[in-house]
């Protein structure tokens, strides 16, 4: 239905020729905009209902586990059900550290929260199929867990800014709500979140549409093709300056895959955009000292690159 509508608008009402660069780019933009916002509305609403059972304080207490490796796994899993971007997860990071949650565990959450969530899973499933969706979620969790364990073993607590240890976070819980209250909360949350993220989603779709319609096939194959041994680190390096949540970058990912980029390279690009971003680095620089900040970005980047190479070999 959506595809037919996009075809009608572009090729009948506007009169662009099928197969032309402008026609294919505009068709991609209209089709993906309608499809993604429909998916987002439904998914965010469902996630918000689930989220209404969790407060940041309750999440913190769940993460405070005596066995660190268990804490890393729990932190990564909890990150998948908390719809935070890389920047909005930072305040929770401060709360986790202050409350005594091991530093490595907090980093597992910081990596997982923006990289892996229900929105990414369902949208990837709808656009690329269940195999790609599960591969992305599985590798995202693995990167979060391994990165957190490595940082925890390095014992770098002294490289957290001193003021973070002095912050006292309140212990308030969410007020008990009826199911009707949760639905109203989910409706308002969905509306407010869409108001905040829609420009990023549209920009992401626009970039994807431009790539789909105008970027030549040989350009992508030359810089990030299957035979380029440096395709994965190049993709990660290009992803770091960008800032988007998973929903915003998926249209770009779709366009890149349609141009022939290897699956592992594309997944690495998506992970870099969502888990490593310049705005996140700016915010974290006020929380972490330089050595820990560089260590965090370096470990996660290396883990993402290794993941990309692994899946390029497997797939």
Residue pairs with C-beta under 8 A, 6 or more apart in sequence:
2 31
2 34
2 35
2 38
3 31
5 30
5 34
6 27
6 30
6 31
6 34
7 27
9 30
10 16
10 23
10 26
10 27
10 30
11 17
11 18
11 23
11 27
14 26
16 22
16 23
16 26
17 23
18 24
21 213
21 214
22 213
23 213
24 212
24 213
25 209
25 210
25 212
25 213
25 214
26 209
26 213
28 208
28 209
28 212
28 213
28 255
29 205
29 206
29 208
29 209
32 205
32 208
32 209
32 251
32 254
33 201
33 202
33 205
35 126
36 123
36 201
36 205
36 247
36 250
36 251
37 194
37 198
37 201
39 122
39 123
39 126
40 119
40 123
40 194
40 197
40 201
40 247
41 190
41 194
43 118
43 119
43 122
43 123
44 83
44 119
44 189
44 190
44 193
44 194
45 186
45 187
45 190
46 118
46 186
47 81
47 83
47 117
47 118
47 119
48 83
48 185
48 186
48 189
48 190
48 193
49 182
49 183
49 185
49 186
50 81
51 81
51 82
51 83
51 189
52 174
52 177
52 181
52 182
52 185
52 186
53 174
54 81
54 82
54 174
55 172
55 173
55 174
56 92
56 95
56 169
57 95
57 169
57 170
57 171
57 172
57 173
58 173
58 174
59 78
59 82
59 92
60 92
60 95
60 96
60 99
60 101
60 169
61 99
62 74
62 78
63 71
63 74
63 75
63 78
63 96
63 101
63 105
63 106
63 109
64 71
64 99
64 100
64 101
65 71
65 74
65 105
68 102
68 104
68 105
68 149
68 152
69 149
71 101
71 102
71 104
71 105
71 108
72 104
72 105
72 108
72 144
72 145
72 148
72 149
72 152
73 108
73 145
74 105
75 101
75 105
75 106
75 108
75 109
75 112
75 144
75 148
76 108
76 109
76 111
76 112
76 116
76 141
76 144
76 145
76 148
77 112
77 141
78 109
78 112
79 89
79 108
79 109
79 110
79 111
79 112
79 113
79 115
79 116
79 117
79 144
80 112
80 113
80 116
80 117
80 118
80 121
80 137
80 141
81 117
81 118
82 89
82 92
82 113
82 117
83 117
83 118
83 119
83 193
84 92
84 113
84 114
85 114
85 245
85 274
86 110
86 113
86 114
86 243
86 274
86 275
86 276
86 277
86 279
86 280
87 243
87 277
87 279
87 280
87 283
89 109
89 110
89 113
89 114
90 110
90 280
90 283
90 284
90 287
92 109
92 113
93 106
93 107
93 109
93 110
93 287
94 164
94 167
94 169
94 287
95 167
95 169
96 105
96 106
96 109
97 103
97 106
97 160
97 164
97 165
98 164
98 165
98 166
98 167
98 168
98 169
99 169
102 152
103 151
103 152
103 156
103 157
103 160
104 148
104 149
104 150
104 151
104 152
104 153
105 148
105 152
106 148
107 147
107 148
107 151
107 152
107 296
108 144
108 145
108 147
108 148
108 149
109 144
109 148
111 143
111 144
111 147
111 148
111 275
111 300
112 140
112 141
112 144
114 245
114 246
114 274
114 275
115 140
115 143
115 144
115 246
115 271
115 274
115 275
116 136
116 137
116 140
116 141
116 144
117 246
119 245
119 246
119 247
120 136
120 137
120 246
120 247
120 250
120 274
121 133
121 136
121 137
122 133
123 246
123 247
123 250
124 132
124 133
124 136
124 250
125 133
127 250
127 254
128 254
128 257
132 263
132 267
135 263
135 267
135 311
136 267
136 270
139 267
139 271
139 307
139 311
140 271
140 275
142 307
143 271
143 275
143 300
143 303
143 304
143 307
146 303
147 296
147 299
147 300
147 303
150 299
151 295
151 296
151 299
154 295
156 291
156 292
156 295
159 288
159 289
159 291
159 292
159 295
160 287
160 288
160 289
160 292
161 286
161 287
161 288
161 289
164 287
177 185
197 245
197 247
197 248
200 243
200 244
200 245
200 248
201 247
201 248
201 251
203 244
203 248
204 244
204 247
204 248
204 249
204 250
204 251
204 252
205 251
207 251
207 252
207 255
208 251
208 252
208 253
208 254
208 255
209 251
209 255
211 220
211 252
211 255
211 256
211 259
212 255
212 258
212 259
215 259
217 259
217 260
220 256
220 259
220 260
220 261
221 228
221 259
221 260
221 261
222 228
223 231
223 234
224 231
224 234
224 235
224 256
224 261
224 262
224 265
225 231
225 260
225 261
225 262
226 260
226 262
226 312
228 234
231 261
231 262
231 265
231 312
232 264
232 265
232 268
232 305
232 308
232 309
232 312
233 305
235 261
235 265
235 266
235 268
235 269
235 272
235 308
236 268
236 269
236 271
236 272
236 276
236 301
236 304
236 305
236 308
237 272
238 269
238 272
239 268
239 269
239 270
239 271
239 272
239 273
239 276
240 272
240 273
240 276
240 277
240 278
240 301
241 277
241 278
242 249
242 273
242 277
243 273
243 277
243 278
243 279
243 280
244 273
244 274
244 277
245 274
246 270
246 274
249 269
249 270
249 273
249 274
250 270
252 269
253 266
253 267
253 269
253 270
256 266
256 269
257 263
257 266
262 312
262 315
263 311
263 312
263 315
264 307
264 308
264 309
264 310
264 311
264 312
264 313
264 314
264 315
265 308
265 312
267 307
267 308
267 311
268 304
268 305
268 307
268 308
271 304
271 307
272 301
272 304
275 300
275 304
276 297
276 300
276 301
276 304
281 293
281 297
284 293
284 296
285 293
288 296
